[in-house]
Amino acid sequence: MIIFFFHLGLLLKVYKNIEQKDNLQKFFDYSVRQIELSIREIGYGDATINKKMKNYINLLFSIIDKIDKWEEMDSVQKIEIFKIYISDLNNNEYYVEYFDKYVLFLRKNTFKNLSKDILTL
């Protein structure tokens, strides 16, 4: 889930000044709704779902806060961010390289191209 939140956080970060806020909000709402539905399918009760969703949303916003200046950070700073969220991470450099490439991928593609099927639901 943490890796997904890094993907979602970087996607929202890259497109926040490019894309319409309404489209980003719809995408965010859809993503959160899908997480909640997945938790419901596991069979948790409403109280547990609310608690888990609160924890997940707080975790997501924490990640978004930490990656706000991703492009300005060096590799060591990025590794420190991963260490905060993933304590048993062995190949830190791989994840830094992967997410740097992911940011480049996002910048080369439009938000509409990446989310066209989701926004039309």
BALOBA-1460 file (C-alpha; in Angstrom, 3 decimals):
// residues 121
<rec num="1" residu="m" x="0.000" y="0.000" z="0.000"/>
<rec num="2" residu="i" x="2.883" y="2.340" z="0.785"/>
<rec num="3" residu="i" x="4.346" y="1.898" z="-2.705"/>
<rec num="4" residu="f" x="0.924" y="2.683" z="-4.180"/>
<rec num="5" residu="f" x="0.765" y="5.834" z="-2.040"/>
<rec num="6" residu="f" x="4.147" y="6.940" z="-3.364"/>
<rec num="7" residu="h" x="2.831" y="6.485" z="-6.906"/>
<rec num="8" residu="l" x="-0.392" y="8.354" z="-6.155"/>
<rec num="9" residu="g" x="1.400" y="11.117" z="-4.274"/>
<rec num="10" residu="l" x="3.888" y="11.732" z="-7.070"/>
<rec num="11" residu="l" x="1.131" y="11.663" z="-9.673"/>
<rec num="12" residu="l" x="-0.861" y="14.284" z="-7.758"/>
<rec num="13" residu="k" x="2.287" y="16.344" z="-7.203"/>
<rec num="14" residu="v" x="3.339" y="16.349" z="-10.851"/>
<rec num="15" residu="y" x="-0.089" y="17.282" z="-12.188"/>
<rec num="16" residu="k" x="-1.249" y="19.690" z="-9.461"/>
<rec num="17" residu="n" x="-0.140" y="22.792" z="-11.401"/>
<rec num="18" residu="i" x="-0.890" y="21.370" z="-14.847"/>
<rec num="19" residu="e" x="-4.285" y="19.727" z="-14.568"/>
<rec num="20" residu="q" x="-7.638" y="21.093" z="-13.478"/>
<rec num="21" residu="k" x="-8.192" y="20.720" z="-9.743"/>
<rec num="22" residu="d" x="-11.598" y="19.137" z="-10.360"/>
<rec num="23" residu="n" x="-10.078" y="16.285" z="-12.371"/>
<rec num="24" residu="l" x="-7.398" y="15.643" z="-9.758"/>
<rec num="25" residu="q" x="-10.039" y="15.660" z="-7.022"/>
<rec num="26" residu="k" x="-12.158" y="13.152" z="-8.946"/>
<rec num="27" residu="f" x="-9.122" y="10.923" z="-9.415"/>
<rec num="28" residu="f" x="-8.187" y="11.171" z="-5.737"/>
<rec num="29" residu="d" x="-11.771" y="10.433" z="-4.653"/>
<rec num="30" residu="y" x="-11.935" y="7.447" z="-6.981"/>
<rec num="31" residu="s" x="-8.644" y="6.063" z="-5.631"/>
<rec num="32" residu="v" x="-9.761" y="6.433" z="-2.013"/>
<rec num="33" residu="r" x="-13.136" y="4.858" z="-2.811"/>
<rec num="34" residu="q" x="-11.411" y="1.865" z="-4.420"/>
<rec num="35" residu="i" x="-9.219" y="1.387" z="-1.346"/>
<rec num="36" residu="e" x="-12.304" y="1.462" z="0.852"/>
<rec num="37" residu="l" x="-14.116" y="-1.031" z="-1.370"/>
<rec num="38" residu="s" x="-11.114" y="-3.353" z="-1.238"/>
<rec num="39" residu="i" x="-11.140" y="-3.218" z="2.551"/>
<rec num="40" residu="r" x="-14.883" y="-3.951" z="2.577"/>
<rec num="41" residu="e" x="-14.371" y="-6.960" z="0.314"/>
<rec num="42" residu="i" x="-11.965" y="-8.422" z="2.850"/>
<rec num="43" residu="g" x="-14.898" y="-8.471" z="5.274"/>
<rec num="44" residu="y" x="-14.034" y="-5.854" z="7.875"/>
<rec num="45" residu="g" x="-16.844" y="-4.124" z="9.756"/>
<rec num="46" residu="d" x="-17.723" y="-0.444" z="9.403"/>
<rec num="47" residu="a" x="-15.815" y="0.649" z="12.520"/>
<rec num="48" residu="t" x="-12.656" y="-1.142" z="11.386"/>
<rec num="49" residu="i" x="-13.005" y="0.252" z="7.864"/>
<rec num="50" residu="n" x="-13.291" y="3.809" z="9.202"/>
<rec num="51" residu="k" x="-10.228" y="3.329" z="11.392"/>
<rec num="52" residu="k" x="-8.167" y="1.785" z="8.566"/>
<rec num="53" residu="m" x="-9.218" y="4.485" z="6.095"/>
<rec num="54" residu="k" x="-8.269" y="7.217" z="8.560"/>
<rec num="55" residu="n" x="-4.837" y="5.609" z="8.992"/>
<rec num="56" residu="y" x="-4.382" y="5.167" z="5.234"/>
<rec num="57" residu="i" x="-5.388" y="8.755" z="4.434"/>
<rec num="58" residu="n" x="-3.058" y="10.105" z="7.129"/>
<rec num="59" residu="l" x="-0.260" y="7.956" z="5.708"/>
<rec num="60" residu="l" x="-0.953" y="9.205" z="2.176"/>
<rec num="61" residu="f" x="-0.931" y="12.860" z="3.252"/>
<rec num="62" residu="s" x="2.264" y="12.272" z="5.206"/>
<rec num="63" residu="i" x="3.919" y="10.857" z="2.084"/>
<rec num="64" residu="i" x="2.617" y="13.720" z="-0.050"/>
<rec num="65" residu="d" x="4.064" y="16.182" z="2.454"/>
<rec num="66" residu="k" x="7.485" y="14.480" z="2.412"/>
<rec num="67" residu="i" x="7.739" y="14.255" z="-1.392"/>
<rec num="68" residu="d" x="6.652" y="17.843" z="-2.043"/>
<rec num="69" residu="k" x="10.175" y="18.858" z="-3.093"/>
<rec num="70" residu="w" x="11.109" y="15.516" z="-4.697"/>
<rec num="71" residu="e" x="12.900" y="16.993" z="-7.703"/>
<rec num="72" residu="e" x="15.040" y="19.231" z="-5.501"/>
<rec num="73" residu="m" x="16.189" y="16.412" z="-3.208"/>
<rec num="74" residu="d" x="19.336" y="14.394" z="-3.639"/>
<rec num="75" residu="s" x="19.398" y="10.603" z="-3.482"/>
<rec num="76" residu="v" x="20.326" y="10.524" z="0.200"/>
<rec num="77" residu="q" x="17.293" y="12.627" z="1.156"/>
<rec num="78" residu="k" x="15.017" y="10.439" z="-0.952"/>
<rec num="79" residu="i" x="16.406" y="7.297" z="0.685"/>
<rec num="80" residu="e" x="15.689" y="8.815" z="4.101"/>
<rec num="81" residu="i" x="12.057" y="9.290" z="3.081"/>
<rec num="82" residu="f" x="11.785" y="5.637" z="2.091"/>
<rec num="83" residu="k" x="13.357" y="4.611" z="5.392"/>
<rec num="84" residu="i" x="10.625" y="6.470" z="7.271"/>
<rec num="85" residu="y" x="7.898" y="4.384" z="5.668"/>
<rec num="86" residu="i" x="9.601" y="1.097" z="4.837"/>
<rec num="87" residu="s" x="11.890" y="-0.132" z="7.579"/>
<rec num="88" residu="d" x="12.947" y="-3.349" z="5.866"/>
<rec num="89" residu="l" x="14.037" y="-1.825" z="2.572"/>
<rec num="90" residu="n" x="17.286" y="-3.302" z="1.275"/>
<rec num="91" residu="n" x="17.694" y="-1.770" z="-2.159"/>
<rec num="92" residu="n" x="17.019" y="1.912" z="-1.503"/>
<rec num="93" residu="e" x="18.826" y="3.146" z="-4.604"/>
<rec num="94" residu="y" x="16.578" y="1.012" z="-6.799"/>
<rec num="95" residu="y" x="13.459" y="2.711" z="-5.430"/>
<rec num="96" residu="v" x="14.949" y="6.170" z="-5.792"/>
<rec num="97" residu="e" x="15.869" y="5.452" z="-9.405"/>
<rec num="98" residu="y" x="12.474" y="3.862" z="-10.071"/>
<rec num="99" residu="f" x="10.491" y="6.810" z="-8.708"/>
<rec num="100" residu="d" x="12.727" y="9.340" z="-10.472"/>
<rec num="101" residu="k" x="11.933" y="7.533" z="-13.735"/>
<rec num="102" residu="y" x="8.255" y="7.438" z="-12.764"/>
<rec num="103" residu="v" x="8.238" y="11.231" z="-12.349"/>
<rec num="104" residu="l" x="9.824" y="11.603" z="-15.801"/>
<rec num="105" residu="f" x="7.195" y="9.242" z="-17.218"/>
<rec num="106" residu="l" x="4.419" y="11.348" z="-15.682"/>
<rec num="107" residu="r" x="5.904" y="14.553" z="-17.081"/>
<rec num="108" residu="k" x="6.053" y="13.047" z="-20.583"/>
<rec num="109" residu="n" x="2.401" y="11.964" z="-20.500"/>
<rec num="110" residu="t" x="-0.776" y="13.901" z="-19.984"/>
<rec num="111" residu="f" x="-3.033" y="13.294" z="-17.019"/>
<rec num="112" residu="k" x="-5.939" y="12.710" z="-19.364"/>
<rec num="113" residu="n" x="-4.003" y="10.003" z="-21.189"/>
<rec num="114" residu="l" x="-3.246" y="8.213" z="-17.911"/>
<rec num="115" residu="s" x="-6.727" y="8.539" z="-16.410"/>
<rec num="116" residu="k" x="-9.172" y="8.637" z="-19.317"/>
<rec num="117" residu="d" x="-11.060" y="5.488" z="-18.310"/>
<rec num="118" residu="i" x="-11.260" y="6.447" z="-14.634"/>
<rec num="119" residu="l" x="-12.561" y="9.975" z="-15.145"/>
<rec num="120" residu="t" x="-15.371" y="8.787" z="-17.407"/>
<rec num="121" residu="l" x="-16.769" y="6.330" z="-14.847"/>
